[in-house]
């Protein structure tokens, strides 16, 4: 007896290729939607922080973190007050209570303007209490420009953001350019500590690279 083997017909192969194409398209679309949702979440972080500042100033006529009357205003511990100089001192990614950038989060939460833990007992306890973004990177605020060329009074920074998300975020809130505007970025590995004559602010990144992670900062 002879056995015959039949291969796939062109029609069958075409159907399989169409199915694979549809599946790949669905995966890519899903990734696009996830990226868009993350960008919106990151943008919301930047939009909320100024509202915390304005809400606190409206209630207490002080800047959160810098509030020298935080004990009376929001029942903060005696040592957890600012110096009242009108600037949020320290660096946005600080952890210790000596920094007004840390006290900022304690004050706005005690004022019921923001949700989250009010346990700011020590640097160790502060770490889980400090806010993070959708990528797991820190969010913070400071009163001095973190990147060369930035202008403003308060500066919100968020780190660990991929180049693709950083570009979407910048397009959503500014001009999509890492080099200029109210939103700028540096590599996530670059220090943005308050500048001195010996260590000036780092320059902004030339362009967003999808393969890299960034610290994105915006004047509030």
Buried (B, 14 or more C-beta within 10 A) or exposed (E): EEEEEEEEEEEEEEEEEEEEEEEEEEEEEEEEEEBEEBBEBBBEBBBBBBEBBEBBEEBBEBBBBBBBBBBEBBEBEEEBBBEEEEBBBBBBBBBEBEBBBBBBBBBBBBBEBBEEBBEBEEBEEBEEBBBBBBBEBBBBBBBBBBBEEBEBEBBBBBBBBBBBBBBBBBBBBBEBBBBEBBBBBBBBEBEBBBBEEEEEBBEBBEEBBEEBBBBBBBBB
